[in-house]
Amino acid sequence: EVNLDNLEHNFLCIKSRLRPGTKVLVTVKADAYGHGIVPVSRRLAESGVDYLGVASIDEGIKLRKARIKTPILVLGVVLKSDIDSIFSFALTPTVCDYSLAAALDRKAAILKKKVRLHIKVDTGMGRIGVSRHEALALAARVSRLKSTVIEGIFTHFPFADENRIFTLQQIRSFCRLVDDLKKNGIDIPLVHTANSIGLIDYRDSHFSMVRPG
């Protein structure tokens, strides 16, 4: 039994811990971690969540078919074969390389739309994401695409609950990247790193959006 009133209470508790204006993306991948992706997402949308995070295109489509209109970020890798669905279901893709960004831009130009995307940066996890040292160059190239808007940039803390030194190194590295982007005239509105533990234990990681599960 899932108590959606408790879910809303927890969400509002998270909001109360944040600086004014900090947005909240709730990660609802893997069927909202077994709690039911549609009812959980629907209640979060009613409670004022700013973004929902899913692992795959299929999860995003499921939410759209349930008439949930909240912005949805696909946190996992998007294949070029998924591009049509990105536009058909108004999903926000994660990009780790220029070729995908360029393909999305071409499709957006054909449709006479703008595509909003987020860039995933690998600050040490070693899973998906552009290398921290290549991220500035990638963001600069993507920012020059005519039909593309870099709405967000993010990284992930794999050991926030067990390795404080490593996590603090990730935060410092990511802060330097954000500063470098601004110095180069690339101002990205949604900067997010804090997962659930990051939100609680690492206030310097909140940036402009947090990402609890």
Secondary structure in CASP SS format (residue, H / E / C, confidence):
PFRMAT SS
TARGET T0000
AUTHOR 0000-0000-0000
METHOD secondary structure of the structure
MODEL  1
E C 1.00
V C 1.00
N C 1.00
L H 1.00
D H 1.00
N H 1.00
L H 1.00
E H 1.00
H H 1.00
N H 1.00
F H 1.00
L H 1.00
C H 1.00
I H 1.00
K H 1.00
S H 1.00
R C 1.00
L C 1.00
R C 1.00
P C 1.00
G C 1.00
T C 1.00
K E 1.00
V E 1.00
L E 1.00
V E 1.00
T E 1.00
V C 1.00
K H 1.00
A H 1.00
D H 1.00
A H 1.00
Y H 1.00
G H 1.00
H C 1.00
G C 1.00
I H 1.00
V H 1.00
P H 1.00
V H 1.00
S H 1.00
R H 1.00
R H 1.00
L H 1.00
A H 1.00
E H 1.00
S H 1.00
G C 1.00
V C 1.00
D C 1.00
Y E 1.00
L E 1.00
G E 1.00
V E 1.00
A C 1.00
S C 1.00
I H 1.00
D H 1.00
E H 1.00
G H 1.00
I H 1.00
K H 1.00
L H 1.00
R H 1.00
K H 1.00
A C 1.00
R C 1.00
I C 1.00
K C 1.00
T C 1.00
P C 1.00
I E 1.00
L E 1.00
V E 1.00
L C 1.00
G C 1.00
V C 1.00
V C 1.00
L C 1.00
K H 1.00
S H 1.00
D H 1.00
I H 1.00
D H 1.00
S H 1.00
I H 1.00
F H 1.00
S H 1.00
F C 1.00
A C 1.00
L C 1.00
T E 1.00
P C 1.00
T E 1.00
V E 1.00
C C 1.00
D C 1.00
Y H 1.00
S H 1.00
L H 1.00
A H 1.00
A H 1.00
A H 1.00
L H 1.00
D H 1.00
R H 1.00
K H 1.00
A H 1.00
A H 1.00
I H 1.00
L H 1.00
K C 1.00
K C 1.00
K C 1.00
V E 1.00
R E 1.00
L E 1.00
H E 1.00
I E 1.00
K E 1.00
V E 1.00
D E 1.00
T C 1.00
G C 1.00
M C 1.00
G C 1.00
R C 1.00
I C 1.00
G C 1.00
V E 1.00
S E 1.00
R C 1.00
H C 1.00
E C 1.00
A H 1.00
L H 1.00
A H 1.00
L H 1.00
A H 1.00
A H 1.00
R H 1.00
V H 1.00
S H 1.00
R C 1.00
L C 1.00
K C 1.00
S C 1.00
T E 1.00
V E 1.00
I E 1.00
E E 1.00
G E 1.00
I E 1.00
F E 1.00
T C 1.00
H C 1.00
F C 1.00
P C 1.00
F C 1.00
A C 1.00
D C 1.00
E C 1.00
N C 1.00
R H 1.00
I H 1.00
F H 1.00
T H 1.00
L H 1.00
Q H 1.00
Q H 1.00
I H 1.00
R H 1.00
S H 1.00
F H 1.00
C H 1.00
R H 1.00
L H 1.00
V H 1.00
D H 1.00
D H 1.00
L H 1.00
K H 1.00
K H 1.00
N C 1.00
G C 1.00
I C 1.00
D C 1.00
I C 1.00
P C 1.00
L E 1.00
V E 1.00
H E 1.00
T C 1.00
A C 1.00
N C 1.00
S H 1.00
I H 1.00
G H 1.00
L H 1.00
I H 1.00
D H 1.00
Y C 1.00
R H 1.00
D H 1.00
S H 1.00
H C 1.00
F C 1.00
S C 1.00
M E 1.00
V E 1.00
R C 1.00
P C 1.00
G C 1.00
END
